[in-house]
């Protein structure tokens, strides 16, 4: 599968670790822990925990890792990740929603996007960081024109904006982004506005420009990216235009999954399943325009997730169907990923580093 060892080099400082989520129902090992060589990007697995079913998405906060259980019941679990393998802290906490696909941290809360039930759940954190029972469920409403995928709402991602004043939920079923205000006193979200995107495109995930003035919405049902202006003062998301993330005439089928933006705002990368490629898009200086400049193989099959190393020098693709995580060195001039190695990770769905 390529390089699996860790090369220690005195020129590179700072311990970096990775955690990989996977689908236990498809043969995954649950949550895997790995050491990361910050110079080469190489991963070395140190342990795993299958204590939670289908931990498909993860979020890191210091010594704690949070995982959604993407099951019909839906739950969140906190893990202590200070040791060689993740250690669950208590039983999974129900999200009062079905099929959670994403979670993020907003102040003292965990927010989950529940795909099957089309809702966002708010779960407060205890002083020690463990998850407490849900205090609110925000339900989306609506549908889209693609009958077999958009008969109702399907919240796919929820995350706070860079200002910490808002939480944005991307809904594949309603072709929209739902914007919630985060109460400055309680940190709990409440509905503020809904931004409609082109019908039938199936928005899946978004990422912010490092300036905080633009956001990029990646769509699953069409291989396009919508560039938006973001106003954190008013909580307004304004679509500006679309850019394809596969070349014209690409054989497909094309089902984009994840989008990440370079720390310096020069490049954006998107993972595309079916084509099994990573798209490189160049951003203009203020982030208002995106241009597809290259595509490269993802190193496996069905890249469900894409993650940047904290240094911004390496990119990691979780290839679900080929069961591996591939890492790439990024060309600093062009942003083009160059394959550097891989490890086996059955039914891999998510990678986080920190």
HELIX and SHEET records of a PDB file:
HELIX    1   1 UNK A   24  UNK A   26  5                                   3    
SHEET    1   A 4 UNK A  43  UNK A  49  0                                        
SHEET    2   A 4 UNK A  31  UNK A  36 -1                                        
SHEET    3   A 4 UNK A  16  UNK A  22 -1                                        
SHEET    4   A 4 UNK A 348  UNK A 353 -1                                        
SHEET    1   B 4 UNK A  55  UNK A  61  0                                        
SHEET    2   B 4 UNK A  64  UNK A  69 -1                                        
SHEET    3   B 4 UNK A  75  UNK A  80 -1                                        
SHEET    4   B 4 UNK A  87  UNK A  88 -1                                        
SHEET    1   C 4 UNK A  55  UNK A  61  0                                        
SHEET    2   C 4 UNK A  64  UNK A  69 -1                                        
SHEET    3   C 4 UNK A  75  UNK A  80 -1                                        
SHEET    4   C 4 UNK A  93  UNK A  94 -1                                        
SHEET    1   D 4 UNK A 100  UNK A 106  0                                        
SHEET    2   D 4 UNK A 109  UNK A 114 -1                                        
SHEET    3   D 4 UNK A 119  UNK A 125 -1                                        
SHEET    4   D 4 UNK A 131  UNK A 139 -1                                        
SHEET    1   E 4 UNK A 155  UNK A 160  0                                        
SHEET    2   E 4 UNK A 166  UNK A 171 -1                                        
SHEET    3   E 4 UNK A 176  UNK A 182 -1                                        
SHEET    4   E 4 UNK A 189  UNK A 196 -1                                        
SHEET    1   F 4 UNK A 203  UNK A 208  0                                        
SHEET    2   F 4 UNK A 214  UNK A 219 -1                                        
SHEET    3   F 4 UNK A 224  UNK A 231 -1                                        
SHEET    4   F 4 UNK A 236  UNK A 244 -1                                        
SHEET    1   G 4 UNK A 255  UNK A 261  0                                        
SHEET    2   G 4 UNK A 267  UNK A 273 -1                                        
SHEET    3   G 4 UNK A 277  UNK A 283 -1                                        
SHEET    4   G 4 UNK A 290  UNK A 297 -1                                        
SHEET    1   H 4 UNK A 303  UNK A 308  0                                        
SHEET    2   H 4 UNK A 314  UNK A 319 -1                                        
SHEET    3   H 4 UNK A 324  UNK A 330 -1                                        
SHEET    4   H 4 UNK A 337  UNK A 344 -1                                        
END                                                                             
